């Protein structure tokens, strides 16, 4: 069984366009590009992930009422 920490590839999430909450804390996700089109997201938690570039999330960032990161 995979734990959240084992997750690295989140590309499958790009098809879940009605997703409103996503918690990926302490996972090995480093590329958030697949989340860029999830315009219904209200909650996105990424604390502890080895993400260096949050810029793909710039368009959905204003829609997030709960987040633990900032975009440039």
C-alpha positions as a printed Julia matrix, in Angstrom:
72×3 Matrix{Float64}:
   0.0    0.0     0.0
   1.32   3.42   -0.95
   1.55   6.07    1.67
   1.28   9.73    0.77
   5.05  10.06    1.12
   5.49   7.59   -1.77
   3.57   9.78   -4.21
   5.72  11.52   -6.83
   3.64  11.64  -10.02
   0.36  13.54   -9.74
  -0.35  13.82  -13.47
  -3.54  11.77  -13.12
  -4.99  14.58  -10.98
  -5.09  16.94  -13.97
  -8.24  15.15  -15.15
 -10.04  15.67  -11.84
 -11.33  19.12  -12.71
 -14.06  19.13  -10.04
 -11.6   18.5    -7.22
 -12.06  21.04   -4.42
  -9.62  19.85   -1.74
  -6.19  18.31   -2.11
  -3.78  17.42    0.68
  -0.32  16.24   -0.42
   1.72  17.23    2.63
   5.0   15.42    3.23
   4.86  13.68   -0.16
   7.63  13.49   -2.75
   5.72  15.6    -5.27
   8.08  18.13   -6.88
   6.14  19.18  -10.01
   2.8   20.93   -9.49
   2.16  21.59  -13.19
  -0.64  18.96  -13.34
  -2.63  21.04  -10.82
  -2.6   24.21  -12.92
  -5.98  23.52  -14.54
  -7.84  22.58  -11.35
  -9.87  25.77  -11.19
 -12.35  24.39   -8.65
  -9.68  23.85   -5.98
 -10.37  25.73   -2.78
  -7.88  23.94   -0.51
  -4.36  22.93   -1.52
  -1.85  21.83    1.11
   1.7   21.05   -0.01
   3.78  21.51    3.16
   6.9   19.37    3.24
   6.98  18.64   -0.49
  10.26  19.21   -2.39
   8.66  21.79   -4.72
  11.0   24.47   -6.04
   8.66  26.14   -8.55
   5.11  27.08   -7.6
   4.63  29.35  -10.64
   2.38  26.84  -12.5
  -0.23  27.57   -9.8
  -0.32  31.33  -10.36
  -3.73  31.25  -12.1
  -5.5   29.15   -9.46
  -3.78  30.73   -6.46
  -6.4   33.5    -6.0
  -9.17  30.86   -5.8
  -7.52  29.0    -2.92
  -9.06  29.84    0.44
  -6.65  27.54    2.25
  -3.04  27.07    1.19
   0.37  26.72    2.81
   2.6   28.21    0.1
   2.93  31.37   -1.95
   3.56  31.99   -5.62
   5.94  34.6    -6.96
